[in-house]
Amino acid sequence: MTQLSTFDTKNFPTIADTRLLGVRSCLIYYVTTGRNAWHSTWVQQYSNGCMHTSISSAKEYAERLRTQGTVFTIKQQPSIGLLTTSGAVFVTQINTTSPLSDYSEDALHDAPQDGAKLIDGAQNNYMKEGASTLGAILSFDRLSRFWRTPPPAKNSVIIITSEQIDVNIDPIEKEKLKAWSSYSNGSGYLLGWRERENNLSTNAIRKIAD
C-alpha cells in the first residue's frame, strides 16, 4: 500500500540535494467524500492521505474511513511524476477538468510574480533528467514564472511525495480515465464499487512530460 503525503521539506529532507532521474506522466488515485455545494456544484477538498498510487490502496483507505452513510469516490487523477534518488514527487491539480493546462514546461517570464526571487542557478526548464528536484517543485508554485495564469491558492495544485524509491506508478495509457463510486454491502462486508466515466483530460500532463 502506498499512500502519498503532502510535500514538505520535513518529510522529504534530502530534496535540496537531489536531481531528477526522469519525468513521467502517470495516474494516481484520489479519494474524496465530497459534498454538494450551492447550485449542486460538486466541491472537492484535498486532505492529506487521500492520494494513492494504486486503486487497491485507495480502496483500503476508504475502508478505514468508512462510517455509516458515507459515500466515497475514487478518481484516476493524471499527474506529473518526478522520479529522484530519494523517492518520487507527484504534481496534479484538482477542481479542473484539465489539470496543469496553464503550466508551461518552459519559463514564460524573466522573473517570478509579485517580487519573489529566483533560486540560485535558476533554469528555464526543469522537466528533464538532471534538473534540480527542488527547482522542479518550485516551478509549480502559483507565483512562479511557469504559469500562463496563476492557479487558485487553495484546493488546486497538489504536490505529494513518496519516499519509496522503487514506487510503482501507473502510466497514462488510455484517453478515457475511470472513476468509482462506493456503495454499502452491509456492515461486516467490504464496500462495493461502481465504475463510471471520468472527464479529466490528460493532454496537458502528457505534453509536460514529453
C-alpha positions in Angstrom: 0.0 0.0 0.0 1.4 3.4 -1.0 -0.3 6.4 0.5 1.1 9.7 -0.6 2.0 12.5 1.8 1.7 16.3 1.1 5.1 17.6 0.2 7.1 19.3 2.9 10.8 19.6 3.4 10.3 17.8 6.8 9.0 14.6 5.1 11.5 14.8 2.2 14.6 16.3 4.0 17.1 15.4 1.2 15.2 17.2 -1.5 17.6 20.1 -1.9 20.4 17.7 -2.9 18.6 15.6 -5.4 18.3 15.6 -9.2 15.6 14.3 -11.4 16.1 10.8 -12.8 13.1 11.3 -15.1 9.8 12.9 -15.6 6.7 10.8 -16.3 3.0 11.2 -17.0 1.2 8.9 -14.7 -2.0 8.2 -12.8 -2.6 8.5 -9.1 -5.9 7.6 -7.3 -7.7 10.4 -5.5 -10.3 9.5 -2.8 -13.0 12.0 -1.9 -16.1 12.0 0.2 -17.2 15.3 -1.4 -20.4 17.2 -0.9 -23.0 19.0 -3.0 -22.5 22.8 -2.6 -24.7 25.7 -3.7 -26.4 25.2 -7.1 -25.4 21.5 -7.0 -21.7 22.2 -7.7 -19.6 19.2 -6.6 -16.7 20.5 -4.4 -13.6 18.5 -3.9 -11.4 19.4 -0.9 -7.9 18.0 -0.6 -7.0 16.2 2.6 -3.6 14.7 3.4 -3.5 11.0 2.8 -6.2 10.9 0.1 -3.9 10.3 -2.8 -2.6 6.8 -3.6 -0.5 5.1 -6.3 -2.9 2.2 -6.8 -6.6 1.5 -6.8 -6.2 -1.2 -4.1 -4.5 1.3 -1.8 -7.3 3.9 -2.4 -10.0 1.3 -1.6 -8.2 0.3 1.6 -8.0 3.9 2.7 -11.8 4.3 2.1 -12.5 1.2 4.2 -10.5 2.7 7.1 -12.5 6.0 6.9 -15.9 4.4 6.4 -18.8 5.3 8.6 -22.5 4.6 8.2 -23.9 6.5 5.2 -20.5 7.7 3.9 -20.1 7.5 0.1 -16.6 7.6 -1.4 -15.4 8.5 -4.9 -12.1 7.3 -6.3 -10.8 9.1 -9.5 -7.9 8.3 -11.7 -6.0 11.6 -11.4 -3.5 12.5 -14.2 -0.2 13.6 -12.6 3.4 14.6 -13.3 5.7 12.1 -11.7 9.2 13.5 -10.8 11.5 10.5 -10.1 14.5 11.1 -7.9 17.2 9.2 -6.0 15.3 9.9 -2.7 11.8 8.9 -3.8 9.1 10.3 -6.1 7.2 13.6 -6.2 3.8 13.8 -7.9 2.1 17.0 -9.1 -1.5 17.3 -10.1 -4.4 19.8 -10.0 -7.9 19.3 -8.7 -11.1 21.1 -9.3 -10.4 21.5 -13.0 -11.2 19.2 -15.9 -7.8 19.8 -17.5 -5.1 19.5 -14.8 -2.0 21.8 -15.2 -3.2 23.1 -18.6 -2.0 26.7 -17.6 1.5 25.4 -16.7 4.3 25.7 -19.3 7.4 23.5 -19.1 9.4 26.5 -20.4 9.5 29.7 -18.4 7.2 32.4 -19.7 8.7 35.3 -17.8 12.1 36.5 -16.7 11.2 36.9 -13.0 8.6 35.4 -10.6 5.4 37.3 -9.9 4.9 39.7 -7.0 8.6 40.3 -6.5 9.5 36.8 -5.5 13.2 35.9 -6.0 14.7 33.3 -8.3 16.5 30.4 -6.7 20.3 30.1 -7.2 21.1 28.6 -10.5 17.5 29.1 -11.8 16.7 27.3 -15.0 14.1 28.0 -17.7 13.0 24.3 -17.9 13.1 21.8 -15.1 11.1 19.0 -16.7 14.2 17.0 -17.7 16.6 14.5 -16.4 19.4 16.0 -14.2 17.4 19.1 -13.3 17.2 20.2 -9.6 14.2 18.4 -7.9 13.6 21.4 -5.7 13.7 23.7 -8.7 11.2 21.5 -10.5 8.8 21.5 -7.4 9.1 25.3 -7.1 8.3 25.8 -10.7 4.7 24.7 -9.8 4.4 27.4 -7.2 1.5 29.6 -8.1 3.7 32.7 -8.3 6.4 31.0 -10.5 7.4 32.1 -14.0 5.9 28.9 -15.5 2.2 29.8 -15.3 0.2 31.4 -18.0 -2.5 32.2 -15.4 -1.7 31.5 -11.7 -3.9 28.7 -10.3 -6.1 29.3 -7.2 -4.2 29.4 -3.9 -6.3 26.6 -2.3 -7.6 23.2 -3.5 -5.9 23.4 -6.8 -2.3 22.4 -7.4 -1.3 19.5 -5.2 2.3 18.3 -4.6 2.7 15.0 -2.9 5.6 12.6 -2.2 6.6 9.0 -1.7 9.9 8.2 0.0 9.7 4.7 -1.6 12.4 4.8 -4.3 11.0 2.0 -6.4 7.4 3.0 -6.1 5.2 1.5 -8.8 3.3 4.1 -10.8 0.6 3.5 -13.4 1.4 5.2 -16.8 -1.3 7.0 -18.7 -2.2 4.6 -21.4 -5.7 5.5 -22.4 -7.5 8.7 -23.2 -10.6 7.7 -21.2 -9.9 7.7 -17.4 -12.0 5.9 -14.8 -13.8 6.8 -11.6 -15.5 4.6 -9.0 -18.3 5.4 -6.5 -18.8 3.3 -3.4 -21.9 1.5 -2.1 -22.5 -0.4 1.0 -23.0 -4.2 1.1 -23.9 -4.1 4.7 -21.9 -4.0 7.9 -19.2 -6.7 8.1 -18.7 -6.6 4.3 -16.3 -4.6 2.1 -17.6 -1.7 0.2 -18.8 -2.3 -3.4 -17.6 0.0 -6.2 -19.5 1.1 -9.4 -17.2 2.1 -12.2 -18.1 5.3 -14.2 -16.6 7.7 -16.7 -14.1 10.3 -15.6 -14.0 13.5 -17.7 -10.5 14.7 -16.7 -8.2 15.5 -19.7 -4.7 14.1 -19.8 -3.4 16.3 -22.6 -1.5 18.9 -20.6 0.1 16.3 -18.4 1.3 14.3 -21.3 2.7 17.4 -23.0 4.7 18.5 -19.9 6.2 15.0 -19.5 7.1 14.5 -23.2 
